[in-house]
Amino acid sequence: SEEEIPFHPSRLLMHDTTCGPALVDIAAMRSALAEAGLDPARLNPVLPVDVSTDHSLAVDAFARPDARDVNERREYERNAERYRFMKWAAQALKGFRAHPPGSGIMHTLNLESLATVVSVETREGADWLIPDAMLGTDSHTPMINGIGVLAWGVGGVEAESVMFGMSAMLRVPDVVGVKLIGRLRPGVLATDLALTITQALRRVALADRFVEFHGPGVSALSAGERAVVANMAPEFGANSGYFPIDAETLRYLEATGRGADHLARVEAYARRQKLWFDPQAEPVYTSALTLDLDAVEVSVAGPRRPQDRHPAGASAQAFAAVARPVRSFTQPENGAVAIAAITSCTNTSDPRLLIAAGLLARKARARGLKPAPWVKTSMAPGSPTAQAVLERAGLREDLDALGFGVVGYGCTTCIGNSGPLTGEIETAMARRGVVPVAVLSGNRNFPGRVHPALEAGFLASPPLVVAFALAGDVAGDIMNDPLGRDHEGRDVRLADLWPSGEEIDAALAKGARPTDYAPAYARADASARWRDLDAPAGALFPWDDASTSPRGWDATRPIRFSSSATT
């Protein structure tokens, strides 16, 4: 179809980077209204706008008890002026809400707290039920497709126009159907499925197209697993990766603290409007393909593109495209793991993946294994609820012991805010020309993306990230080679540490509580640092002629990146 329709979302989601230009425009327009003798307070968004503060946190400190506090304090120091501006906007604009640092990654916040799936809207005195359709100023906005919310990412200018009542013009999209059959084998995780789908769909023309998952295999996936797949929509090249509403959606809403009335409303609406998923339905799509979940294997993707999926044990062969891998248990060589990061909304939004990493850490700790000394380890979950889940499951201390303590709640390594490398790695690179690698549970691994000094990166599930940290490099076969030796000198392999599905489910049942979510986000919103941040008040923003923000970019001065750059 070449027809266009005007689309009005029910809400808008932005983050602390993309909201900046929009807020400058709004503040400037308010100043212009005041200069014209009009009331500046009349200019407000016409739909709810939520802004996360997740794109500015860097991993300066790691593998120490106070890492999270140190990193957050540095975050405020670096971004105080910008955060004051956001705080002014939250006080001055109606319908504009800023979520302080520590509130988690925007897409996890959306899943766990903001999304309704079905919303109630009052029009002309009557209450109407409408789909919770939204737009976000981040390419991974489609993560919310995992629970049946249609959403996609847009640019800042389009978001700003929508914010003030203009419609987003949408060409009626072609839809590519992906039929899922079978179920994932034991030991295979949501990350492996997401990487497999990314590889498969990269071979399909998806520009300006939507993707919808259907078939009986959908029912075999939890909402968390679906969200991991949907998050990768920009990596597999589509505007969306939509999963329909079904019982798993309701289970997720219940698990994250939504009430019984809410669940009943979602189900009744979806069934009445024929949006409820039928696993046996055979919809007609522009084009279609089938994926057997039984064929998915434990995987990594890299060393330079997210669609370059390989069996997890083939990391050495894949890395050979960058440099000849060398194994050494005493010093970093080519293929040494410089960064091992459990990071990104992509995988940390599914609690099963964090639990799996914790269980592997527990078993490794019990056998006396530790990461290689040159590895920079970190964990930055997408949600402030993660710590409580891991603590109740008895896994936090095990992750801490292996260097994977929580360094903060934000994007961190996934968007390149990985902080300085370890001294061992920097020395090896400078003196011996060693080519190291990053292993992360993120969504992109382009050269320089994770760290300006790193040309290679592998995407992997959280437990695989821990395993590669123990191995210290990608030069071996992670699936079969020893990761190290235990207290008694016996070889320890990944199969000795990999948790079963039953172990993961049992630990998750022990750790998860629906009552965690609302209080966790309330505590984040009540942040003492945010409360004490001195921000202007009033309808007009008091422009500061001494501010360096508008004049901080000097086009005549070259930018130099060192290996210890933090942003």
C-alpha positions in Angstrom: 0.0 0.0 0.0 1.1 3.6 -0.7 -1.7 5.0 1.5 -0.7 7.0 4.6 -2.6 7.3 7.8 -2.2 9.9 10.6 -1.1 8.1 13.8 -1.6 9.7 17.2 0.2 7.7 19.9 -1.2 7.6 23.4 2.1 8.5 25.0 5.8 9.3 24.3 9.0 7.9 25.8 12.3 9.7 25.6 15.7 9.5 27.3 18.1 12.0 28.8 20.0 12.5 25.5 17.1 12.8 23.0 15.0 14.9 25.3 17.6 17.7 25.4 17.0 19.4 22.0 13.2 19.1 22.5 13.4 20.8 25.9 15.6 23.5 24.5 12.9 24.2 21.8 10.2 24.2 24.4 12.1 26.5 26.7 12.8 28.8 23.8 9.2 28.8 22.6 8.1 29.7 26.1 10.5 32.6 26.2 9.2 33.8 22.8 5.6 33.6 24.1 6.6 35.7 27.2 8.4 38.3 24.9 5.1 38.5 22.9 3.2 39.3 26.0 1.5 35.9 26.2 1.3 33.3 29.0 4.3 30.9 28.5 2.7 28.3 30.8 0.1 27.6 28.1 2.7 25.7 26.1 2.7 22.1 27.2 2.8 18.6 25.7 -0.7 17.3 24.8 0.1 13.7 25.6 2.0 12.1 28.5 5.8 12.2 28.1 8.2 10.1 30.2 11.9 10.7 30.2 14.4 8.1 31.5 17.9 9.1 32.7 19.9 6.1 31.6 22.2 7.1 28.8 24.8 9.0 30.9 26.0 6.4 33.4 29.6 5.2 32.9 31.5 2.4 34.5 34.2 4.2 36.3 34.3 1.9 39.3 33.7 -1.9 39.2 34.3 -5.0 41.3 34.1 -3.0 44.5 31.3 -2.6 47.1 30.8 1.1 46.5 30.9 0.9 42.7 27.3 1.9 42.1 27.6 4.9 44.4 30.9 6.1 42.9 29.5 5.8 39.3 26.3 7.6 40.1 28.2 10.4 41.9 30.4 10.8 38.8 27.3 10.8 36.6 25.8 13.7 38.5 29.1 15.6 38.4 29.4 15.3 34.6 25.8 16.0 33.8 24.6 18.4 36.6 23.7 21.2 34.3 21.7 19.0 31.9 20.0 17.3 34.8 19.0 20.6 36.2 17.4 21.5 32.9 15.5 18.2 32.9 14.3 18.8 36.5 13.1 22.3 35.6 11.1 20.8 32.7 9.5 18.2 35.0 8.4 21.0 37.4 7.3 23.4 34.7 5.6 21.3 32.0 2.3 19.5 32.5 2.3 15.9 31.6 6.1 15.7 31.5 7.8 13.3 33.9 11.6 12.8 34.4 12.7 9.6 36.0 16.0 10.2 37.9 19.2 8.3 37.5 18.8 4.9 39.1 15.4 4.3 37.6 16.7 1.8 35.2 16.9 1.6 31.4 14.0 3.2 29.6 12.8 0.0 27.9 12.8 -2.0 31.1 11.0 0.9 32.9 8.5 0.8 30.1 8.0 -3.0 30.5 7.8 -3.1 34.2 6.0 0.1 35.1 4.8 2.4 32.3 3.1 0.1 29.8 -0.6 -0.7 30.3 -1.2 -2.8 27.1 -4.7 -1.5 27.2 -5.3 2.1 28.4 -8.4 4.0 29.6 -8.9 7.4 28.0 -11.6 9.9 28.7 -13.1 11.5 25.6 -16.1 13.9 25.8 -17.0 12.6 29.2 -16.9 8.9 28.3 -14.2 6.4 29.2 -12.8 4.4 26.3 -10.5 1.5 26.2 -7.7 2.0 23.6 -4.5 0.1 22.7 -1.4 1.3 24.5 0.3 2.4 21.3 3.3 4.6 21.8 6.4 6.1 20.2 9.9 6.3 21.6 13.0 8.3 20.7 15.3 5.2 20.8 15.7 2.5 18.2 15.0 -0.2 20.7 11.6 1.1 21.6 10.1 -2.1 20.0 11.1 -4.1 23.0 7.7 -3.3 24.4 6.2 -5.3 21.5 7.1 -8.4 23.6 4.0 -7.9 25.7 1.7 -6.8 22.9 2.2 -3.0 22.8 2.7 -1.7 19.3 5.5 0.9 19.4 8.5 1.9 17.4 11.3 4.4 17.4 11.3 7.9 15.8 13.6 10.8 15.5 13.6 13.7 17.9 11.9 16.2 15.5 9.1 13.8 14.8 8.6 13.1 18.5 8.6 16.8 19.3 5.8 17.4 16.7 3.8 14.6 18.1 4.3 16.0 21.6 2.3 19.1 20.5 -0.5 17.4 18.7 0.7 16.8 15.2 0.2 13.3 13.9 2.9 11.0 12.8 2.2 10.1 9.2 2.5 6.3 8.7 2.4 4.5 5.4 0.3 1.4 5.9 3.1 -1.0 6.5 4.0 -4.3 4.8 4.1 -7.0 7.5 6.5 -9.9 7.5 5.3 -12.9 9.4 7.7 -15.2 11.3 6.1 -18.5 12.3 7.6 -20.1 15.3 7.3 -23.8 15.9 8.7 -26.2 18.5 10.3 -25.0 21.7 13.8 -24.1 22.9 16.0 -27.0 24.0 17.3 -27.2 27.5 20.3 -24.9 28.0 19.3 -22.6 25.2 18.3 -19.1 26.3 16.4 -16.1 25.0 19.6 -14.4 23.9 20.4 -17.3 21.7 17.0 -17.1 20.1 17.3 -13.3 19.6 20.7 -13.7 17.9 19.4 -16.5 15.6 16.3 -14.4 14.6 18.6 -11.4 13.9 20.8 -13.5 11.6 17.8 -15.0 9.8 15.9 -11.7 9.3 18.9 -9.8 8.1 18.5 -11.8 4.9 15.0 -10.4 4.4 14.1 -7.0 3.0 12.6 -5.3 6.1 13.1 -1.5 5.5 10.0 0.3 6.7 8.3 -3.1 7.4 6.8 -4.5 10.5 7.5 -8.0 11.8 4.9 -10.1 13.6 5.6 -13.4 15.3 2.9 -16.1 15.2 2.5 -19.9 15.3 2.5 -22.4 18.2 6.1 -21.7 19.1 5.1 -18.3 20.4 3.1 -19.9 23.2 6.3 -21.7 24.3 8.0 -18.4 25.0 7.6 -16.3 28.2 7.0 -12.6 27.9 10.6 -12.0 29.0 11.9 -14.1 26.2 9.7 -12.4 23.7 10.9 -9.0 24.9 14.5 -10.0 24.3 13.7 -10.9 20.7 11.6 -7.8 20.1 14.4 -5.6 21.4 16.6 -6.6 18.5 14.2 -5.2 15.9 16.6 -2.5 14.8 19.4 -5.1 14.5 17.3 -7.4 12.3 16.2 -4.3 10.3 12.5 -3.8 11.0 10.4 -1.1 12.6 8.9 -3.7 15.0 9.0 -7.2 16.3 5.5 -7.7 17.5 4.2 -10.5 19.7 0.4 -10.6 20.3 -1.4 -10.5 23.6 -2.1 -13.8 25.3 -1.9 -15.6 28.7 1.9 -14.9 28.9 1.2 -11.2 28.6 -1.2 -11.5 31.6 1.3 -13.5 33.6 4.0 -10.9 33.0 1.6 -8.1 34.1 0.8 -10.0 37.2 4.4 -10.8 38.0 5.3 -7.1 37.7 2.7 -6.0 40.2 -0.3 -5.0 38.0 -3.6 -5.6 39.7 -6.3 -8.1 38.9 -8.7 -5.5 37.5 -6.0 -4.4 35.1 -5.4 -8.0 33.9 -9.1 -8.6 33.4 -9.4 -5.4 31.4 -6.6 -6.3 29.1 -8.0 -9.8 28.5 -11.5 -8.7 27.9 -10.5 -5.9 25.5 -8.1 -8.1 23.5 -10.7 -10.9 23.1 -13.5 -8.5 22.2 -11.3 -6.7 19.6 -10.0 -10.0 18.3 -6.4 -9.1 19.3 -6.1 -12.2 21.5 -3.5 -14.6 20.2 -4.6 -17.8 18.4 -1.5 -20.1 18.1 -3.2 -22.1 15.3 -4.1 -19.0 13.1 -2.5 -18.6 9.7 -2.5 -14.9 9.0 -1.8 -13.6 5.5 1.5 -11.6 5.4 3.4 -9.7 2.7 6.0 -12.4 3.1 6.7 -15.2 5.6 9.3 -17.5 7.0 9.3 -20.3 9.6 11.8 -20.8 12.5 12.0 -24.1 14.4 12.9 -23.2 18.0 14.3 -26.7 18.5 17.1 -25.7 16.0 18.4 -22.8 18.1 21.8 -23.4 19.8 23.9 -21.6 22.4 25.3 -18.7 20.4 27.5 -15.6 20.2 27.4 -12.9 17.6 30.5 -11.0 16.3 33.1 -9.9 16.2 31.8 -6.8 14.5 28.1 -7.1 13.7 25.1 -8.3 15.7 23.8 -10.4 12.8 27.0 -12.4 12.5 25.9 -15.3 14.7 28.1 -18.3 15.5 27.9 -21.4 17.7 29.3 -20.2 21.1 32.2 -22.6 20.7 33.3 -20.9 17.4 34.4 -17.6 18.9 38.1 -18.2 18.0 37.4 -18.8 14.4 35.2 -15.7 14.2 37.8 -13.6 16.0 40.4 -14.7 13.4 38.8 -12.2 11.0 40.2 -9.5 13.2 43.5 -11.0 14.5 45.1 -14.4 15.2 43.7 -15.6 18.5 46.3 -16.7 21.1 45.6 -18.6 24.3 47.4 -17.6 27.5 46.4 -18.0 31.1 49.2 -15.7 32.4 48.9 -12.5 30.4 46.5 -10.9 27.8 47.1 -11.9 24.2 45.1 -11.5 21.0 41.5 -12.3 21.9 41.9 -11.5 25.6 38.6 -10.4 27.1 39.1 -6.7 28.1 35.4 -6.2 29.0 32.9 -8.7 30.3 29.7 -6.8 30.9 26.2 -8.0 31.8 24.6 -4.9 30.4 21.7 -3.6 28.3 17.9 -3.7 28.4 18.2 -6.4 25.7 18.9 -9.2 28.1 18.8 -7.8 31.7 15.0 -7.1 31.3 14.4 -10.9 31.4 15.1 -11.9 35.0 15.7 -15.6 33.9 18.9 -14.4 32.2 20.2 -12.7 35.3 19.3 -15.7 37.4 21.1 -17.9 35.0 24.2 -15.7 35.3 24.0 -15.8 39.1 23.7 -19.6 39.2 26.7 -20.0 36.9 28.6 -17.6 39.2 27.6 -19.6 42.3 28.9 -22.9 40.8 32.1 -21.2 39.6 32.7 -19.6 43.0 32.2 -23.0 44.7 34.9 -24.5 42.5 37.3 -21.7 43.2 37.2 -20.0 39.8 37.7 -16.3 39.2 37.9 -14.1 36.1 41.3 -13.4 34.6 42.9 -10.4 36.3 42.8 -8.3 33.1 39.0 -8.6 32.6 36.9 -5.5 33.5 33.7 -7.1 34.9 30.4 -5.3 35.5 26.7 -5.8 35.8 24.3 -2.9 35.0 20.7 -4.3 35.0 17.9 -2.5 33.4 15.7 -2.4 36.5 16.2 -1.3 40.1 14.3 -4.5 41.1 17.1 -6.7 40.0 19.2 -6.5 43.2 16.3 -7.6 45.4 15.6 -10.6 43.1 19.2 -11.7 43.1 19.5 -11.2 46.9 16.4 -13.3 47.7 17.6 -16.0 45.3 20.9 -16.1 47.2 23.0 -15.1 44.2 24.1 -11.5 44.7 27.2 -12.5 46.8 28.2 -15.0 44.2 28.1 -12.4 41.4 29.9 -9.9 43.6 32.6 -12.4 44.4 33.3 -12.8 40.6 33.3 -9.0 40.0 29.8 -8.8 38.6 28.3 -6.6 41.3 25.8 -3.9 40.3 27.6 -0.9 39.0 24.4 1.1 38.4 21.1 1.0 36.6 21.6 2.3 33.1 22.8 1.5 29.6 26.6 1.7 30.4 28.7 -0.6 28.3 26.0 -1.3 25.8 26.2 2.3 24.5 29.9 2.7 24.9 30.0 4.2 28.5 32.2 1.3 29.5 34.8 3.5 31.3 38.6 2.8 31.3 40.1 -0.6 30.6 42.2 -2.4 33.1 45.9 -1.5 33.3 46.9 -5.0 32.2 45.0 -4.6 28.9 46.1 -1.1 28.3 49.8 -2.1 28.8 49.4 -5.1 26.5 47.9 -3.0 23.8 50.4 -0.2 24.0 53.6 -2.3 24.4 52.8 -5.5 22.5 50.1 -4.6 20.1 47.6 -7.0 21.6 44.1 -7.0 20.1 41.6 -7.6 22.9 37.8 -8.1 22.7 34.6 -7.2 24.6 32.0 -9.7 25.5 28.7 -8.2 26.5 25.0 -9.0 26.8 24.1 -6.0 24.6 22.7 -5.5 21.2 25.5 -3.9 19.1 29.2 -4.6 18.7 30.4 -2.4 15.9 34.1 -1.4 16.0 34.5 1.3 18.7 30.9 1.0 19.8 31.6 -0.7 23.2 34.9 1.2 23.8 36.8 3.4 21.4 40.0 1.2 21.7 38.2 -2.1 21.0 37.6 -3.2 17.4 36.0 -6.5 18.3 33.1 -7.5 20.4 30.9 -10.6 20.9 27.2 -10.4 22.0 26.3 -13.2 24.4 23.9 -14.2 27.1 24.6 -13.1 30.7 25.8 -16.5 31.8 28.1 -16.8 28.8 29.5 -13.3 29.7 30.5 -14.7 33.1 32.0 -17.9 31.4 34.1 -15.8 29.0 35.4 -13.7 31.9 36.5 -16.9 33.7 38.2 -18.2 30.5 39.9 -14.8 30.0 39.8 -14.9 26.2 37.8 -15.9 23.2 40.7 -18.0 21.7 39.3 -21.3 22.8 36.2 -23.4 22.6 34.0 -22.0 25.4 31.7 -25.0 25.1 34.3 -27.7 25.6 37.7 -26.3 26.7 38.4 -26.0 30.4 37.5 -22.6 31.9 40.0 -23.2 34.6 40.9 -25.6 37.4 39.2 -26.0 40.8 40.7 -26.3 44.3 41.7 -29.8 43.6 43.4 -29.2 40.3 40.5 -30.7 38.2 39.5 -29.1 35.0 36.2 -27.2 35.1 34.2 -26.9 31.9 31.1 -24.9 31.0 28.9 -28.0 31.2 29.9 -28.3 34.9 28.6 -24.8 35.6 25.7 -24.3 33.2 22.4 -24.1 35.1 19.4 -26.3 34.1 16.0 -24.8 33.3 14.7 -26.3 36.5 17.4 -24.6 38.6 16.7 -21.2 36.9 12.9 -21.5 37.5 13.4 -22.5 41.1 15.8 -19.6 41.9 13.5 -17.2 40.1 10.5 -18.4 42.1 12.5 -17.9 45.2 13.7 -14.4 44.2 10.9 -12.7 42.3 8.0 -10.8 44.0 5.3 -8.8 42.3 5.4 -6.3 45.2 9.0 -5.3 44.3 8.3 -3.2 41.3 6.2 -0.2 42.4 8.3 0.4 45.6 11.6 0.1 43.7 10.6 2.8 41.1 9.1 4.9 43.9 12.5 4.8 45.7 14.3 5.7 42.5 11.9 8.7 41.9 12.6 9.8 45.5 16.4 9.8 44.9 18.2 12.1 47.4 20.7 13.2 44.8 17.9 14.2 42.4 15.9 15.9 45.3 19.0 17.9 46.3 19.9 18.9 42.7 19.4 22.7 42.6 17.1 23.4 39.6 15.3 26.6 38.6 11.5 26.9 39.1 8.9 28.8 37.2 7.3 28.8 33.8 10.3 30.3 32.1 13.8 28.7 32.0 16.4 31.2 33.2 18.9 31.1 30.4 22.5 31.5 31.6 24.8 33.4 29.4 27.8 31.9 31.1 26.7 28.3 30.3 29.1 26.3 28.3 26.5 23.9 27.0 25.4 25.7 23.8 29.1 26.6 23.1 30.8 23.4 24.3 31.5 22.2 20.7 34.4 23.8 18.9 34.5 22.6 15.3 38.0 23.7 14.9 39.4 21.5 17.7 40.1 17.9 16.8 38.6 15.2 19.1 41.1 12.7 20.4 40.1 9.4 22.0 42.3 7.5 24.3 41.8 4.0 25.5 40.7 5.3 28.9 37.9 7.4 27.5 34.7 7.0 29.4 32.1 8.4 27.0 
